[in-house]
Amino acid sequence: MSVLRDFLHNISRIFYELGIYRKIFIYPLILFLISLILTIFSATFNMIMIWILSLIYSMIMILIYRPHIKILRDIYILLFFLAVVPGTPLLFFEIDKQSITYDPLNINSIERFIMFLSRVLIAPTPFIVTIISLGWPVVSKELMKIPSLKKYIIYINYVSYVD
């Protein structure tokens, strides 16, 4: 519970600081970095509390910025497909550090499969929602201000440019 309390305290402190200076516009790099940190934490740590934090942050972003739901739906259909295909062997095989043994469907295999699906589907949610909500042009413009990232962002913009 302390992780949730600390997270909400730090988020409220950021918004409090923004409120003191009467900034109506929230600096997009702050939201981008918060979402990147949450994405990395929820992908690396196997803690349900961090997954809940990621979902809470994503729901707040969805309610505030109202991104295109069709785009989110399409991305999550692709993510679900990309999670189910490599996750299916978890249902039928028990994978150790030393061997792979056939293990028919049981509670442990279903639990491993659900944890894998949850990690793949929930971990990138804050990052995806932030990029869709703010838009890549806004995020790339803010990231271009960081000198060490400038050449990479120029390359990403060049590769992802569509006529």
C-alpha positions in Angstrom: 0.0 0.0 0.0 3.0 2.3 0.5 3.8 2.2 -3.2 0.3 3.4 -4.1 0.5 6.1 -1.4 3.9 7.3 -2.6 2.9 7.3 -6.2 -0.3 9.3 -5.6 1.7 11.7 -3.3 4.3 12.4 -6.0 1.6 12.9 -8.7 -0.3 15.2 -6.5 2.9 17.1 -5.7 3.6 17.6 -9.4 0.1 18.9 -10.0 0.3 21.1 -6.9 3.5 22.7 -8.2 1.9 23.3 -11.5 -1.1 24.9 -9.7 1.1 27.2 -7.6 2.5 28.9 -10.7 -1.0 28.9 -12.2 0.1 26.9 -15.2 -3.0 25.7 -17.0 -0.9 23.8 -19.6 0.8 20.7 -18.3 4.3 20.3 -19.7 4.0 17.2 -22.0 7.5 15.9 -21.1 6.3 15.4 -17.5 3.4 13.3 -18.6 5.7 11.4 -21.1 8.3 10.7 -18.4 5.7 9.5 -15.8 4.2 7.2 -18.4 7.6 5.9 -19.4 8.6 5.2 -15.8 5.3 3.4 -15.1 5.7 1.4 -18.3 9.2 0.3 -17.3 8.2 -0.5 -13.7 5.1 -2.5 -14.7 7.1 -4.4 -17.4 10.0 -5.3 -15.0 8.4 -5.9 -11.7 5.9 -8.7 -11.2 3.8 -6.7 -8.7 0.0 -6.3 -9.1 0.1 -3.0 -7.3 2.3 -1.4 -10.0 -0.1 -2.8 -12.7 -3.0 -1.2 -10.8 -1.1 2.1 -10.7 -0.5 1.9 -14.5 -4.2 1.3 -15.1 -5.2 4.2 -12.8 -2.8 6.6 -14.5 -4.1 5.4 -17.9 -7.7 5.8 -17.0 -7.0 9.3 -15.7 -5.3 10.2 -19.0 -8.1 8.7 -21.0 -10.7 10.7 -19.0 -8.8 13.9 -19.3 -7.5 13.8 -22.8 -10.1 11.6 -24.5 -8.0 9.9 -27.1 -9.5 8.2 -30.1 -10.9 4.9 -28.8 -10.7 3.2 -32.2 -7.0 3.7 -32.3 -6.7 2.3 -28.7 -8.9 -0.6 -29.7 -6.8 -1.5 -32.7 -3.5 -1.3 -30.8 -4.9 -3.6 -28.1 -6.2 -6.1 -30.6 -2.7 -6.3 -32.0 -1.1 -6.5 -28.5 -3.5 -9.2 -27.6 -2.6 -11.2 -30.7 1.1 -10.6 -30.0 0.6 -11.8 -26.4 -1.5 -14.9 -27.1 0.8 -16.4 -29.8 4.0 -16.7 -27.7 2.0 -17.2 -24.4 0.1 -20.3 -25.6 3.0 -22.7 -24.8 2.7 -21.6 -21.2 -0.6 -23.4 -21.0 0.8 -26.8 -22.1 4.5 -26.8 -21.0 6.3 -26.2 -17.8 9.4 -24.2 -18.4 12.3 -24.4 -15.9 15.7 -23.0 -16.1 17.0 -26.5 -17.1 14.2 -28.2 -19.0 10.9 -28.0 -20.8 8.4 -30.7 -19.8 4.9 -31.4 -21.1 2.4 -30.3 -18.4 -1.3 -30.6 -19.4 -3.6 -27.7 -18.5 -3.8 -27.1 -14.8 -4.2 -24.2 -12.4 -0.5 -23.3 -12.4 -0.3 -23.1 -16.2 -3.4 -21.0 -16.4 -2.0 -18.7 -13.8 1.3 -18.3 -15.7 -0.6 -17.6 -18.9 -2.8 -14.9 -17.3 0.2 -13.3 -15.6 2.0 -13.2 -19.0 -1.1 -11.7 -20.7 -1.4 -9.2 -18.0 2.2 -8.1 -18.2 2.1 -7.8 -22.0 -1.2 -5.9 -22.1 -1.0 -3.7 -19.0 2.7 -2.7 -19.1 2.7 -0.5 -22.2 -0.7 1.0 -21.4 0.5 4.3 -19.9 3.0 4.8 -22.7 0.4 4.1 -25.4 -2.3 6.2 -23.9 0.1 9.2 -23.4 1.4 9.0 -26.9 -2.1 8.8 -28.4 -3.5 11.5 -26.1 -0.8 14.1 -26.6 0.1 13.1 -30.1 3.5 12.2 -31.4 4.2 15.7 -32.9 3.9 17.3 -29.4 6.0 14.6 -27.7 8.7 14.7 -30.4 8.9 18.5 -30.2 9.5 18.3 -26.5 12.0 15.5 -26.8 13.9 17.5 -29.4 14.8 20.0 -26.7 17.0 17.3 -25.1 20.3 17.5 -27.1 21.3 13.8 -26.6 17.9 12.6 -28.0 17.7 15.0 -30.9 19.3 12.9 -33.6 17.2 9.8 -32.6 14.0 11.8 -32.7 14.8 13.2 -36.1 15.5 9.7 -37.4 12.2 8.4 -35.9 10.3 11.3 -37.4 12.0 10.6 -40.8 11.2 6.9 -40.7 7.6 7.3 -39.5 6.7 10.2 -41.9 3.7 9.3 -44.1 2.6 11.3 -47.1 
